[in-house]
Amino acid sequence: MNWLLWIVFGAVAGWIASLLVGKAGSQGPLMNIVVGIVGALLGGWLFNQFGASGVTGFNLPSLLVAVVGAIVLLLLVRLFSRGA
């Protein structure tokens, strides 16, 4: 059951990030899940580098960390996809 919660958490974080970056959820649910989960890992790493706590569980601060990481991921993908 825990993995199902991580998938939902990733989907929500990826969806929010895609709305904020300007994709308006056009990636689809599977990509939102992937972006959200990878974004949580990236956001956790970034926050730890600056001395803040990363993803600590299923709570609002962790969701914000995941959304920030997903936004960074989407912006990096957009940057490199335009250069190709």
C-alpha positions in Angstrom: 0.0 0.0 0.0 2.9 2.3 0.7 4.0 2.3 -3.0 0.5 3.3 -4.0 0.8 6.4 -1.8 4.1 7.3 -3.4 2.6 7.0 -6.8 -0.3 9.3 -5.8 2.1 11.7 -4.1 4.3 11.8 -7.3 1.3 12.3 -9.5 0.0 15.3 -7.5 3.5 16.8 -7.3 4.1 16.3 -11.1 0.7 17.7 -11.9 1.2 20.8 -9.8 4.6 21.4 -11.2 3.4 21.0 -14.8 0.6 23.6 -14.1 3.2 26.0 -12.7 5.7 25.5 -15.5 3.0 26.1 -18.1 2.4 22.6 -19.4 -1.2 22.6 -18.0 -1.1 18.9 -17.2 -0.6 18.0 -20.9 2.0 15.4 -20.0 -0.5 12.7 -19.0 -0.8 10.9 -15.7 2.1 8.5 -16.2 4.6 11.3 -17.0 3.2 13.3 -14.0 3.9 10.4 -11.8 7.5 10.0 -13.1 8.2 13.7 -13.0 6.8 13.9 -9.4 8.8 11.0 -8.1 12.0 12.1 -9.8 11.3 15.7 -8.7 10.9 14.5 -5.1 14.3 12.9 -5.3 15.9 15.9 -6.9 14.1 18.4 -4.6 15.2 16.3 -1.5 18.8 16.4 -2.7 18.7 20.1 -3.5 17.1 21.0 -0.1 19.7 18.9 1.7 22.5 20.7 -0.1 21.2 24.0 1.4 20.8 22.6 4.9 17.0 22.1 4.8 15.2 18.9 5.3 14.0 17.1 2.1 11.1 14.7 1.7 10.2 13.5 5.2 7.0 11.6 4.5 3.5 12.3 3.3 3.0 15.9 4.5 2.7 19.4 3.0 6.4 20.4 3.4 7.4 17.2 1.5 4.9 18.0 -1.2 6.4 21.4 -1.6 9.9 19.9 -1.8 8.7 17.5 -4.5 7.0 20.2 -6.5 10.1 22.4 -6.4 12.2 19.5 -7.6 9.7 18.7 -10.3 9.7 22.3 -11.5 13.5 22.2 -11.7 13.3 19.0 -13.6 10.7 20.3 -16.1 12.7 23.5 -16.6 15.9 21.5 -17.3 14.1 19.2 -19.7 12.6 22.3 -21.5 16.1 23.9 -21.6 17.8 20.9 -23.2 14.9 20.0 -25.5 14.9 23.5 -27.1 18.6 23.2 -27.7 18.3 20.0 -29.7 
